[in-house]
């Protein structure tokens, strides 16, 4: 009998502890962090977990128990409903009120178009002008390719120390105002991964790495004015790298776009891409100067679109073209030549119609 009474007493005590614990938890949920205080701006970044949000709320003295906030969010199935955004919260709000508020994003978004063929500095300027992020902070993050290598397999063939030049896919995006550069970069890299999937099974360049293909695509993007000519222009450049054509072209691409990249910003023209290259420009000492250095440059020179990526992966090399010259039609088309003599004839035609 005494055992029964002891058991009943134990059960009663346990129930009392549970009830008291539940009361404390319920009181904490219903009670604000403070009875007074000024409202504060609170930002939930894209990708923040409930635990991240709880820690930040605690740091802003908006809640007292971050573990309880996380547990409550999980138990109510709200983890995926807490939205990235900019909020005005008060320390006089209860935990439940805060959780309701965080399900209604107030972060303004900005639509931004990144054109094909833009280099990192131009992308940074576009983002800053749109109010998305600061150009300097974006460039600092985008120039640290190693930071994203483990997260994105397609970056695995990048050389050590390489930037993300060429890998931030040009497209139209919607970004939150004042977003973190890393989140912007991840969105653009994810878009690159999606687009690259369309070509990766059809690569027709033996031995070419992803980095090689993106580098070639960036050059094609800057050199071609017409989509229909991109495979031919890619074919010219890949042919120029073949050993059998070395006696004619010396294994060099001879691409003016790479020289433009090497010369950098032109204060005189107010642009990153010089329209007119001088003899001194063509002799600039840079690994990106493919008039002087054989092979591909160290990396991409701009952001290629899908058409340029396809052309680099599936070039038209059949005709053995080694040169191309702008045509007098002035419609962006080129004349293609397989011999130096043919190239000289087309070049003379082009000069005569200027």
Sine and cosine of phi, psi and omega as CSV:
sin_phi,cos_phi,sin_psi,cos_psi,sin_omega,cos_omega
0.00,0.00,-0.66,0.75,0.02,-1.00
-0.89,0.45,-0.56,0.83,0.03,-1.00
-0.90,0.43,-0.61,0.79,-0.01,-1.00
-0.92,0.39,-0.70,0.72,0.00,-1.00
-0.89,0.46,-0.63,0.78,0.01,-1.00
-0.90,0.43,-0.66,0.75,0.01,-1.00
-0.90,0.44,-0.69,0.72,0.00,-1.00
-0.90,0.44,-0.61,0.79,0.04,-1.00
-0.90,0.43,-0.65,0.76,0.02,-1.00
-0.90,0.45,-0.67,0.74,0.01,-1.00
-0.90,0.43,-0.64,0.77,-0.01,-1.00
-0.91,0.41,-0.67,0.74,0.03,-1.00
-0.90,0.44,-0.67,0.74,0.01,-1.00
-0.88,0.47,-0.69,0.72,0.02,-1.00
-0.89,0.46,-0.59,0.80,0.01,-1.00
-0.91,0.40,-0.66,0.75,0.03,-1.00
-0.89,0.46,-0.71,0.70,0.01,-1.00
-0.88,0.48,-0.69,0.72,-0.02,-1.00
-0.90,0.44,-0.69,0.73,0.02,-1.00
-0.90,0.43,-0.67,0.74,0.03,-1.00
-0.88,0.47,-0.69,0.72,0.02,-1.00
-0.89,0.46,-0.61,0.79,0.01,-1.00
-0.91,0.42,-0.68,0.74,0.01,-1.00
-0.89,0.46,-0.70,0.71,-0.01,-1.00
-0.90,0.44,-0.71,0.71,0.00,-1.00
-0.89,0.46,-0.64,0.77,0.03,-1.00
-0.90,0.45,-0.64,0.77,0.00,-1.00
-0.91,0.41,-0.62,0.78,0.02,-1.00
-0.92,0.40,-0.63,0.78,-0.08,-1.00
-1.00,0.09,-0.31,0.95,-0.07,-1.00
-1.00,-0.06,0.66,-0.75,0.08,-1.00
-0.96,0.28,0.26,-0.97,0.01,-1.00
-0.94,0.35,-0.43,0.90,0.01,-1.00
-0.46,-0.89,0.39,-0.92,0.00,-1.00
-1.00,0.07,-0.19,0.98,0.06,-1.00
-0.44,-0.90,0.25,-0.97,0.00,-1.00
0.50,-0.86,0.44,-0.90,-0.02,-1.00
-0.99,0.16,0.57,-0.82,0.10,-1.00
-0.87,0.49,0.52,-0.86,0.01,-1.00
-0.77,-0.64,0.46,-0.89,0.10,-0.99
-0.99,0.15,0.77,-0.63,-0.02,-1.00
-0.81,-0.59,0.79,-0.62,-0.07,-1.00
-0.91,-0.41,0.80,-0.60,0.16,-0.99
-0.98,-0.19,0.89,-0.46,-0.03,-1.00
-0.99,0.14,0.47,-0.88,0.09,-1.00
-0.83,0.55,0.74,-0.68,0.02,-1.00
1.00,-0.05,-0.13,0.99,0.02,-1.00
-0.91,0.40,0.71,-0.71,0.07,-1.00
-1.00,0.06,0.16,-0.99,0.05,-1.00
-0.86,0.50,-0.61,0.79,0.03,-1.00
-0.91,0.41,-0.67,0.75,0.05,-1.00
-0.87,0.49,-0.70,0.72,-0.02,-1.00
-0.90,0.44,-0.69,0.73,-0.01,-1.00
-0.88,0.47,-0.68,0.74,0.02,-1.00
-0.88,0.47,-0.67,0.74,0.01,-1.00
-0.93,0.38,-0.62,0.79,0.04,-1.00
-0.89,0.45,-0.65,0.76,0.04,-1.00
-0.89,0.45,-0.67,0.74,0.00,-1.00
-0.89,0.46,-0.53,0.85,0.02,-1.00
-1.00,0.02,0.07,1.00,0.02,-1.00
0.87,0.49,0.58,0.81,0.04,-1.00
-1.00,-0.10,-0.37,0.93,0.13,-0.99
-0.67,-0.74,0.28,-0.96,0.01,-1.00
-0.97,-0.23,-0.52,0.85,-0.12,-0.99
-0.85,-0.52,1.00,0.00,-0.02,-1.00
-0.88,0.47,-0.56,0.83,0.00,-1.00
-0.90,0.44,-0.62,0.79,0.02,-1.00
-0.93,0.38,-0.63,0.77,0.04,-1.00
-0.87,0.49,-0.71,0.70,0.00,-1.00
-0.89,0.45,-0.70,0.72,0.01,-1.00
-0.89,0.46,-0.67,0.75,0.00,-1.00
-0.90,0.43,-0.69,0.72,0.01,-1.00
-0.87,0.49,-0.66,0.75,-0.02,-1.00
-0.94,0.33,-0.68,0.74,-0.05,-1.00
-0.92,0.39,-0.46,0.89,0.00,-1.00
-0.99,-0.13,0.10,0.99,0.04,-1.00
0.91,0.41,0.57,0.82,-0.08,-1.00
-0.97,-0.25,0.03,1.00,-0.08,-1.00
-0.82,0.57,-0.67,0.74,-0.05,-1.00
-1.00,0.03,0.00,1.00,-0.04,-1.00
-0.97,-0.24,-0.12,0.99,0.08,-1.00
-0.98,0.18,0.92,-0.39,-0.21,-0.98
-0.99,-0.10,0.55,-0.83,0.15,-0.99
-0.89,0.46,0.64,-0.77,-0.01,-1.00
0.21,-0.98,0.03,-1.00,0.03,-1.00
-0.93,-0.36,0.82,-0.57,-0.10,-0.99
-0.80,-0.60,0.42,-0.91,0.18,-0.98
-0.94,-0.34,0.93,-0.36,-0.06,-1.00
-0.87,-0.49,0.42,-0.91,-0.01,-1.00
-0.85,-0.52,0.58,-0.81,0.07,-1.00
-0.92,0.40,-0.19,0.98,0.06,-1.00
-1.00,0.06,-0.03,1.00,0.05,-1.00
-0.99,0.14,0.58,-0.81,0.07,-1.00
-0.97,0.23,0.23,-0.97,0.01,-1.00
-0.87,0.50,-0.65,0.76,0.02,-1.00
-0.90,0.43,-0.65,0.76,0.03,-1.00
-0.90,0.44,-0.64,0.76,0.04,-1.00
-0.90,0.44,-0.67,0.74,-0.02,-1.00
-0.90,0.43,-0.61,0.79,0.06,-1.00
-0.91,0.41,-0.67,0.74,-0.02,-1.00
-0.89,0.46,-0.61,0.79,-0.07,-1.00
-0.96,0.26,-0.02,1.00,0.08,-1.00
-1.00,-0.09,0.05,1.00,-0.01,-1.00
-0.78,-0.62,1.00,0.00,-0.11,-0.99
-0.89,0.46,0.66,-0.75,0.09,-1.00
-0.87,-0.50,0.31,0.95,-0.02,-1.00
-0.99,0.11,0.87,-0.50,0.02,-1.00
-0.93,0.37,0.61,-0.79,0.04,-1.00
-0.93,-0.37,0.46,-0.89,-0.01,-1.00
-0.82,-0.57,0.73,-0.68,0.09,-1.00
-1.00,0.06,0.79,-0.61,-0.05,-1.00
-0.77,-0.64,0.73,-0.68,0.08,-1.00
-0.94,-0.33,0.84,-0.54,0.07,-1.00
-0.98,-0.20,0.94,-0.33,-0.04,-1.00
-0.93,0.37,0.44,-0.90,0.11,-0.99
-0.91,0.42,0.60,-0.80,0.05,-1.00
1.00,0.07,0.19,0.98,0.03,-1.00
-1.00,-0.03,0.55,-0.84,0.03,-1.00
-1.00,-0.09,0.17,-0.99,-0.12,-0.99
-0.82,0.57,-0.66,0.75,-0.03,-1.00
-0.89,0.45,-0.59,0.81,0.02,-1.00
-0.95,0.33,-0.64,0.77,0.05,-1.00
-0.88,0.48,-0.69,0.72,0.01,-1.00
-0.87,0.50,-0.67,0.74,-0.01,-1.00
-0.91,0.41,-0.63,0.77,0.02,-1.00
-0.90,0.44,-0.70,0.71,-0.01,-1.00
-0.91,0.42,-0.65,0.76,0.00,-1.00
-0.93,0.37,-0.66,0.75,0.01,-1.00
-0.89,0.46,-0.50,0.86,0.00,-1.00
-0.99,0.11,-0.12,0.99,-0.01,-1.00
0.99,0.17,0.35,0.94,-0.04,-1.00
-0.99,0.10,-0.72,0.69,-0.01,-1.00
-0.30,-0.95,0.29,-0.96,0.03,-1.00
-0.96,0.27,0.64,-0.77,-0.05,-1.00
-0.88,0.47,-0.69,0.73,-0.04,-1.00
-0.90,0.44,-0.68,0.73,0.01,-1.00
-0.92,0.40,-0.64,0.77,0.02,-1.00
-0.90,0.44,-0.72,0.70,-0.02,-1.00
-0.89,0.45,-0.64,0.77,0.01,-1.00
-0.86,0.51,-0.65,0.76,0.01,-1.00
-0.96,0.29,-0.67,0.74,-0.07,-1.00
-0.95,0.32,-0.40,0.92,0.02,-1.00
-0.99,0.10,-0.06,1.00,0.02,-1.00
-0.96,-0.28,0.96,0.30,-0.04,-1.00
-0.88,0.47,-0.51,0.86,-0.04,-1.00
-0.87,0.50,-0.49,0.87,-0.02,-1.00
-0.88,0.48,-0.44,0.90,-0.09,-1.00
-0.93,-0.37,-0.02,1.00,-0.12,-0.99
-0.87,0.49,-0.73,0.68,-0.05,-1.00
-0.92,0.39,-0.46,0.89,-0.06,-1.00
-0.99,0.16,-0.45,0.89,-0.07,-1.00
-0.80,-0.60,0.94,-0.33,-0.08,-1.00
-0.86,0.51,-0.56,0.83,-0.05,-1.00
-0.92,0.39,-0.13,0.99,0.06,-1.00
-1.00,-0.03,0.00,1.00,-0.14,-0.99
-0.90,0.43,-0.42,0.91,-0.02,-1.00
-1.00,-0.04,0.05,1.00,0.07,-1.00
-0.91,0.41,0.62,-0.78,0.09,-1.00
-0.91,0.41,0.40,-0.92,0.07,-1.00
-0.86,0.52,0.68,-0.73,0.04,-1.00
0.99,0.13,0.05,1.00,-0.04,-1.00
-0.96,0.28,0.46,-0.89,0.10,-0.99
-1.00,0.03,-0.04,-1.00,0.04,-1.00
-1.00,-0.07,0.29,0.96,0.08,-1.00
-0.79,0.62,0.79,-0.61,0.05,-1.00
1.00,-0.03,-0.33,0.94,-0.08,-1.00
-0.99,-0.13,-0.19,0.98,0.01,-1.00
-1.00,0.03,0.97,-0.24,-0.23,-0.97
-0.92,0.40,0.75,-0.66,0.01,-1.00
-0.97,0.25,0.82,-0.57,-0.06,-1.00
-0.18,-0.98,-0.04,-1.00,0.10,-1.00
-0.99,-0.16,0.80,-0.60,-0.06,-1.00
-0.82,-0.58,0.30,-0.95,0.21,-0.98
-0.87,-0.49,0.90,-0.43,-0.02,-1.00
-0.90,-0.44,0.52,-0.85,0.13,-0.99
-0.92,0.40,0.51,-0.86,0.12,-0.99
-0.89,0.45,0.63,-0.78,0.01,-1.00
0.82,0.58,0.71,0.70,0.05,-1.00
-0.98,0.22,0.37,-0.93,0.06,-1.00
-0.96,0.29,0.67,-0.75,0.00,-1.00
-0.81,0.59,-0.62,0.79,-0.04,-1.00
-0.90,0.44,-0.60,0.80,0.01,-1.00
-0.94,0.33,-0.63,0.78,0.07,-1.00
-0.87,0.49,-0.72,0.70,-0.02,-1.00
-0.89,0.45,-0.67,0.75,0.01,-1.00
-0.89,0.45,-0.64,0.77,0.05,-1.00
-0.88,0.48,-0.70,0.71,-0.04,-1.00
-0.94,0.33,-0.57,0.82,0.06,-1.00
-0.93,0.36,-0.62,0.78,0.07,-1.00
-0.89,0.46,-0.62,0.79,0.05,-1.00
-0.91,0.41,-0.62,0.78,0.07,-1.00
-0.87,0.49,-0.70,0.71,0.01,-1.00
-0.87,0.49,-0.68,0.73,0.02,-1.00
-0.87,0.49,-0.71,0.71,-0.06,-1.00
-0.95,0.30,-0.61,0.80,-0.02,-1.00
-0.90,0.43,-0.47,0.88,0.02,-1.00
-0.86,0.51,-0.41,0.91,-0.02,-1.00
-0.96,0.28,-0.28,0.96,-0.06,-1.00
-0.87,-0.49,-0.28,0.96,-0.21,-0.98
-0.90,0.44,-0.45,0.89,0.00,-1.00
-1.00,0.06,-0.17,0.98,-0.05,-1.00
-0.93,-0.37,0.35,0.94,-0.02,-1.00
-0.91,0.40,0.78,-0.62,-0.05,-1.00
-0.89,-0.45,0.39,0.92,0.02,-1.00
-0.90,-0.43,0.99,-0.17,-0.07,-1.00
-0.84,0.54,0.73,-0.68,0.09,-1.00
0.99,0.16,-0.08,1.00,-0.04,-1.00
-0.97,0.24,0.75,-0.67,0.07,-1.00
-1.00,0.08,0.16,-0.99,0.09,-1.00
-0.85,0.52,-0.66,0.75,-0.01,-1.00
-0.89,0.45,-0.65,0.76,0.05,-1.00
-0.87,0.49,-0.71,0.70,-0.06,-1.00
-0.92,0.38,-0.65,0.76,0.02,-1.00
-0.92,0.39,-0.61,0.79,0.04,-1.00
-0.89,0.46,-0.75,0.66,0.01,-1.00
-0.90,0.44,-0.67,0.74,0.00,-1.00
-0.87,0.49,-0.61,0.79,0.00,-1.00
-0.91,0.41,-0.59,0.81,0.02,-1.00
-0.94,0.34,-0.69,0.72,0.04,-1.00
-0.87,0.49,-0.67,0.74,0.00,-1.00
-0.85,0.52,-0.64,0.77,-0.03,-1.00
-0.99,0.16,-0.45,0.89,-0.07,-1.00
-1.00,0.01,-0.50,0.87,-0.10,-1.00
-1.00,-0.02,0.64,-0.77,0.09,-1.00
-0.96,-0.27,-0.26,0.96,-0.04,-1.00
-0.79,-0.61,0.67,-0.74,-0.01,-1.00
-0.88,0.47,-0.61,0.79,-0.07,-1.00
-0.93,0.37,-0.32,0.95,0.01,-1.00
-1.00,-0.07,-0.13,0.99,-0.07,-1.00
-0.85,0.53,-0.70,0.71,0.03,-1.00
-0.88,0.47,-0.58,0.82,0.03,-1.00
-0.93,0.37,-0.68,0.74,0.00,-1.00
-0.92,0.40,-0.65,0.76,0.09,-1.00
-0.88,0.48,-0.64,0.77,0.03,-1.00
-0.88,0.47,-0.65,0.76,0.05,-1.00
-0.85,0.52,-0.76,0.65,-0.08,-1.00
-0.93,0.37,-0.66,0.75,0.04,-1.00
-0.91,0.41,-0.62,0.79,0.04,-1.00
-0.88,0.47,-0.63,0.78,-0.04,-1.00
-0.91,0.42,-0.33,0.95,0.02,-1.00
-1.00,-0.01,-0.11,0.99,-0.02,-1.00
-0.98,0.22,0.67,-0.74,-0.03,-1.00
-0.83,0.55,-0.56,0.83,-0.06,-1.00
-0.92,0.39,-0.33,0.94,0.01,-1.00
-0.98,-0.19,0.02,1.00,-0.02,-1.00
-0.84,0.54,-0.61,0.79,0.03,-1.00
-0.87,0.49,-0.39,0.92,-0.03,-1.00
-1.00,-0.07,-0.70,0.72,-0.12,-0.99
-0.89,-0.45,-0.06,1.00,0.08,-1.00
0.94,0.34,0.30,0.95,0.04,-1.00
0.96,0.27,0.23,0.97,-0.01,-1.00
-0.96,-0.27,0.52,-0.86,0.03,-1.00
-0.96,0.27,-0.61,0.79,-0.03,-1.00
0.89,0.45,0.57,0.82,-0.08,-1.00
-1.00,-0.01,0.86,-0.51,0.01,-1.00
-0.88,0.47,-0.52,0.85,-0.03,-1.00
-0.87,0.49,-0.56,0.83,0.02,-1.00
-0.95,0.33,-0.54,0.84,0.07,-1.00
-0.93,0.37,-0.66,0.75,0.06,-1.00
-0.85,0.53,-0.65,0.76,0.03,-1.00
-0.90,0.43,-0.68,0.74,-0.04,-1.00
-0.92,0.40,-0.59,0.81,-0.03,-1.00
-0.96,0.28,-0.38,0.92,0.08,-1.00
0.97,0.26,-0.43,-0.90,-0.12,-0.99
-0.94,0.35,0.72,-0.69,0.05,-1.00
-0.97,-0.22,0.95,-0.31,0.03,-1.00
-0.91,0.42,-0.55,0.84,-0.01,-1.00
-0.90,0.43,-0.68,0.74,-0.02,-1.00
-1.00,-0.06,-0.19,0.98,-0.01,-1.00
0.90,0.44,0.62,0.79,-0.06,-1.00
-0.45,-0.89,0.34,-0.94,0.03,-1.00
-0.99,0.12,-0.28,0.96,-0.06,-1.00
-0.88,-0.47,0.95,-0.31,-0.02,-1.00
-0.93,0.38,0.72,-0.69,0.04,-1.00
-0.97,0.24,-0.56,0.83,-0.02,-1.00
-0.84,-0.54,0.83,-0.56,0.02,-1.00
-0.99,-0.15,0.74,-0.67,0.03,-1.00
-1.00,0.04,0.17,-0.99,0.06,-1.00
-0.87,0.50,-0.60,0.80,0.03,-1.00
-0.91,0.42,-0.62,0.78,0.05,-1.00
-0.87,0.49,-0.67,0.74,-0.05,-1.00
-0.93,0.36,-0.27,0.96,0.01,-1.00
-0.96,-0.27,0.19,0.98,-0.05,-1.00
-0.86,0.51,0.71,-0.70,-0.01,-1.00
-0.99,0.15,0.99,-0.13,-0.01,-1.00
-0.44,-0.90,0.62,-0.79,0.06,-1.00
-0.90,0.44,-0.25,0.97,0.03,-1.00
-1.00,0.04,-0.10,1.00,0.02,-1.00
-0.99,0.15,0.99,-0.11,-0.07,-1.00
-0.99,0.12,0.07,1.00,0.18,-0.98
-0.99,0.15,-0.45,0.89,-0.01,-1.00
-0.97,-0.23,-0.53,0.85,-0.09,-1.00
-0.96,-0.29,0.74,-0.68,0.03,-1.00
-0.96,0.29,0.33,-0.94,0.07,-1.00
0.99,0.17,-0.09,-1.00,0.05,-1.00
-0.95,0.30,0.46,-0.89,0.13,-0.99
-0.93,0.36,0.12,-0.99,-0.06,-1.00
-0.87,0.49,-0.42,0.91,-0.03,-1.00
-0.17,-0.99,-0.04,-1.00,0.00,-1.00
-0.87,0.49,0.38,-0.92,0.01,-1.00
-0.92,-0.39,-0.11,0.99,-0.04,-1.00
-0.17,-0.99,0.04,-1.00,-0.01,-1.00
-1.00,-0.02,0.94,-0.33,0.02,-1.00
-0.99,0.15,0.55,-0.83,0.11,-0.99
-1.00,0.09,-0.03,-1.00,-0.07,-1.00
-0.90,0.43,-0.63,0.77,-0.02,-1.00
-0.88,0.48,-0.66,0.75,0.01,-1.00
-0.93,0.36,-0.62,0.78,0.05,-1.00
-0.89,0.46,-0.68,0.73,0.04,-1.00
-0.89,0.46,-0.66,0.75,-0.01,-1.00
-0.90,0.44,-0.65,0.76,0.01,-1.00
-0.91,0.41,-0.58,0.81,-0.02,-1.00
-0.99,0.16,-0.48,0.88,-0.05,-1.00
-0.76,-0.65,0.91,0.41,-0.06,-1.00
-0.96,0.29,0.39,-0.92,0.10,-0.99
-0.99,-0.12,1.00,-0.09,-0.05,-1.00
-0.97,-0.25,-0.02,1.00,-0.17,-0.98
-0.87,0.50,-0.62,0.79,-0.08,-1.00
-0.98,0.20,-0.16,0.99,0.02,-1.00
0.95,0.31,0.43,0.90,0.01,-1.00
-0.91,0.41,0.65,-0.76,0.01,-1.00
-0.84,-0.54,-0.15,0.99,-0.06,-1.00
-0.62,-0.79,0.41,-0.91,0.21,-0.98
-0.53,-0.85,0.58,-0.81,-0.04,-1.00
-0.72,-0.70,0.65,-0.76,0.04,-1.00
-0.84,0.55,0.63,-0.78,-0.03,-1.00
-1.00,-0.05,0.34,-0.94,0.00,-1.00
-0.96,0.28,-0.08,1.00,0.04,-1.00
-0.92,0.40,-0.36,0.93,0.04,-1.00
0.84,0.55,0.57,0.82,0.04,-1.00
-0.91,-0.41,0.28,0.96,-0.03,-1.00
1.00,0.03,-0.04,1.00,-0.03,-1.00
-0.99,0.14,0.27,-0.96,0.00,-1.00
-0.76,-0.65,0.37,-0.93,0.21,-0.98
-0.99,-0.15,0.70,-0.72,-0.06,-1.00
-0.94,-0.34,0.62,-0.78,-0.07,-1.00
-0.72,-0.69,0.58,-0.81,0.03,-1.00
-0.99,-0.17,-0.29,0.96,-0.01,-1.00
-0.83,-0.56,0.35,-0.94,0.00,-1.00
-0.93,0.38,-0.58,0.81,0.01,-1.00
-0.89,0.45,-0.68,0.73,0.03,-1.00
-0.90,0.43,-0.63,0.77,0.05,-1.00
-0.87,0.49,-0.70,0.71,0.00,-1.00
-0.88,0.48,-0.61,0.79,0.01,-1.00
-0.91,0.41,-0.71,0.71,0.02,-1.00
-0.91,0.41,-0.61,0.79,0.00,-1.00
-0.91,0.42,-0.64,0.77,0.03,-1.00
-0.90,0.44,-0.63,0.77,0.04,-1.00
-0.88,0.47,-0.69,0.73,-0.03,-1.00
-0.91,0.41,-0.68,0.73,0.00,-1.00
-0.92,0.40,-0.55,0.84,-0.04,-1.00
-0.95,0.32,-0.45,0.89,-0.04,-1.00
-1.00,-0.09,0.15,0.99,0.03,-1.00
-0.98,0.17,0.00,0.00,0.00,0.00
